[in-house]
């Protein structure tokens, strides 16, 4: 089995920064593309950012220039550095990864974490 665990969320004031991490563990052979999504208070799930196996990144327009996604493959970890936070960034941030796993069966599967809450308020 594979698990994704997010961390780093919390309360921030507008203009401040937070750094989220997503750690994968379990029967992992290779981590392919990894993305961050967010679930807003209005219960909308939005794409935030993605990083490919080769390190190519893609961002949603609302976060471009403020957020940076990166990966540390040796640690099975992906980060999301969030700068210049705005109240509209308030959401539960979820990690999504396409992982080649070896158990319970070999194959590339789609995994989600439970999410970490980010609240931006003065």
C-alpha positions, 0 to 999 in steps of 0.5 A: 500500500502507498500513503500520502501525508501532507503537512505544513498547513496552519494560520497565516496573515495576508502577505505571509508564507507557508511551506507544505510538504507531501510525503509518500510512503509504502510500496513505492517503485517510482513517483511520477507526476505529483500535483497539489489541489485545494478544496475551498470553503465553498467545496470547490476542488481546484488545481493548484500546481503540478510537477512532472518526473522531469521537474517541469512545473505547471501552475494555476493562474491565481497562484502563478508567481507566488507559489513554487512546487518542488520535489525531493525524489530521494525523500519521496517528498514534494513541497509547495512553497506559498508566498504572498498569501491571500485570504482567497488561498484559504482551503484544504490543500491535498496532494495527488500523485501517480505512483508505480507501486509494487503492492498489493499489485504492481501498477501505476495508481492514483493516490490522494492524501487527507489534506492540510488546512491553510487559513489566511486571515488578518 
